[in-house]
C-alpha cells in the first residue's frame, strides 16, 4: 500500500508538472468568411493563449514578482568585464537614472543597461514592429495571426529593415560612431543576460517568451521607425486630382512650394503667390478635388499654423536670469512614453535630458552651457509611383527613361505556433 500511494503521488505530480508547464489555447477558434464579392470578414472569437500556469502563478517566480509597487532589482553600482571601472547609477524618486562613469564608453554601456532595466519590452516590441516580426511573438490565436501577418507584410514592403542595415553599414565607416552603438548594445545585452525568469518583465511571462539579444541593427530599426512615424505624410492623390482640375498655374497658387509657417523668426524674403484661386459660389471647393470629395479636401488643406513649434526666452526676461528653451518634438503621448529621461556624467561632459529607449546619447536636453531640442515640420515627403513593367514577367520596370532590372526579395514571416507565411 505505501508503494501504491507513492506511485499515485508521483504520477499526480508528473501530470500536474506537465499540465501546468505548457501553454493552452482556450475559447472558440476564429473563423474567416469570404463573401461572393471577395470581401473578407473576421468573425468575433474568444480564443486566448494562457501561458504555463505553473510558472506564471508561482509566488517566487511568477507575476507576483511584477506586482504593483515592486521595482526591478536596479543596480546602483554597476560592475562588468566590459567596463574599465565601476559605474554608479542613482535612481531618483521618479525612477530617473543618473549615471556617473569614468569615461564615455562606460557611460554608454550603463545607459544601455539602465534603459533596458526599465524599458526592455518597449524596446523589443518597437523594433519587432519595425522589422515586420510581430507575428513571431504575438501570433498566438488564429485571428491575431491573420492581422499581424498583414501588418508584418506592410512593414516589410516599406523596407525599414533594408534601410536600417544600410545605416549600420554607414555607422561602421565611422569608428567613433559605431563604437558608441556597440557600447550601448553591450549594456543592453548585459542586462538581458542577467535576467532569470522571475526578473522578466510581466509581458514576457504572459507571452511565455524570452527577450532577444540587442544589436546595432535594432537601434537602427528604432530610428528608422521614428523617422517613418514623423514623415509618414502624403497628399499625392488629392493634390494630383487638384492639379488635374486647376492646371499648373492655379495649383501653384493654391499650394505654394514654400509656406510662411516655415520661417516664423527670420524675415520671409520668398516671393510667391499667397492668395487663393478665384472660385464661383455655385462651384464649392470640392469641385477642385475632382472625385475625392470633402474628406480628402480637409485632409489636404490643414488649418493655418498647425505644426511643430519651439521658442526661447532670453535671460533678461526670466525671473532666474537664465535663458529658457521650450521645445515641442511633435510626438503623441504614449504609454510607456516615447521618451526616457536620463542624466549622464563623465569627466568630459555632464548632460541631462530625453533619450529614445533603444538609442544611445541624449537627443533633447542640456548641459552646463547650452540646451538643445528637436522638432518636426510635418511636411509631405512621401511620393507614390505607378510601376510600368516591361512585360508580364515583371523582370524589368521603366525608370528615368530606361528599363531597369527588378530585384526580388523572398521574405519569410515566422508565425508563432504556426507554419511560416
Secondary structure, DSSP 8 states (H G I E B T S, - for coil): -HHHHHHHHHHHHHHHHHHHTS-EEES----EEE-TT--EEE-----EEE--HHHHH-TTTSGGGG-TT------SEE--TT-SS-EEEEE-TT--EEEE-SSHHHHHHHHHHHHHHHHHHHHHHHHHHHHT-HHHHH--SHHHHHHHHHHHHHHHHHTHHHHHHHHHHHHHTSHHHHHHHHHHHHHHHHHHHH--GGGS-HHHHHHT-------HHHHHHHHHHHHHHHH----HHHHHHHHHHHHHHHHHHHS-SS-GGGGSSS--------S-----TTS-GGGGGTTSHHHHHHHHS--TT-S-EEEEE-GGGSSSSS-EEEEE------SS-SEEEEEEE-SS-EEEEEEETTS-S-SEEE-SS-EE----------------BSSTT--EEEETTEEEE----------TTS---
